[in-house]
């Protein structure tokens, strides 16, 4: 009698599920936005060398 659940079959199915999840994740607009490719200016793409904070925030003296 053949076992319905073999280790190889389970690993193959988990690999297929992981590949589908990763493909969906990499094509999502959220991933594109977070990696700076969503046609939106993000904190990473707005960094300014003259800023006081590492995140690109302006200095307190230049704020209105």
Phi, psi and omega per residue, in radians:
X1 nan 2.314 -3.120
X2 -1.450 2.395 3.093
X3 -1.284 2.364 -3.124
X4 -1.256 -0.431 -3.104
X5 -2.115 1.755 3.052
X6 -1.722 2.703 -3.101
X7 -1.070 -0.717 -3.124
X8 -1.137 -0.727 -3.133
X9 -1.136 -0.697 3.119
X10 -1.143 -0.762 -3.140
X11 -1.140 -0.651 3.101
X12 -1.136 -0.775 3.140
X13 -1.129 -0.726 3.094
X14 -1.119 -0.657 3.089
X15 -1.120 -0.716 3.108
X16 -1.135 -0.750 3.124
X17 -1.099 -0.764 3.119
X18 -1.080 -0.719 3.130
X19 -1.112 -0.710 3.110
X20 -1.149 -0.730 3.123
X21 -1.115 -0.774 -3.135
X22 -1.148 -0.678 3.112
X23 -1.105 -0.731 3.111
X24 -1.148 -0.727 -3.119
X25 -1.140 -0.773 -3.087
X26 -1.234 -0.403 3.128
X27 -1.620 -0.029 -3.042
X28 -1.324 2.609 3.083
X29 -1.133 -0.530 3.128
X30 -1.126 -0.743 3.112
X31 -1.111 -0.736 3.117
X32 -1.108 -0.717 3.122
X33 -1.128 -0.788 -3.100
X34 -1.197 -0.438 3.111
X35 -1.663 0.143 3.059
X36 1.433 0.319 -3.107
X37 -1.994 0.304 -3.072
X38 -1.661 0.361 -3.102
X39 0.977 0.567 3.112
X40 -2.332 2.409 3.091
X41 -1.251 2.186 3.097
X42 -1.947 3.006 3.126
X43 -1.060 -0.582 -3.141
X44 -1.218 -0.580 -3.125
X45 -1.552 -0.128 -3.130
X46 -1.802 0.148 -3.072
X47 -1.038 2.428 -3.093
X48 -2.210 2.270 -3.122
X49 -1.173 -0.394 -3.117
X50 -1.539 -0.037 -3.122
X51 -1.284 2.682 3.140
X52 -1.366 -0.654 -3.082
X53 -1.673 2.627 3.133
X54 -1.129 -0.368 -3.122
X55 -1.432 -0.123 3.128
X56 1.738 0.136 3.131
X57 -1.182 2.552 3.130
X58 -1.247 2.796 3.090
X59 -1.195 2.619 3.138
X60 -1.029 -0.524 -3.106
X61 -1.287 -0.316 -3.115
X62 -1.725 -0.053 3.115
X63 -1.324 2.631 3.084
X64 -1.435 nan nan
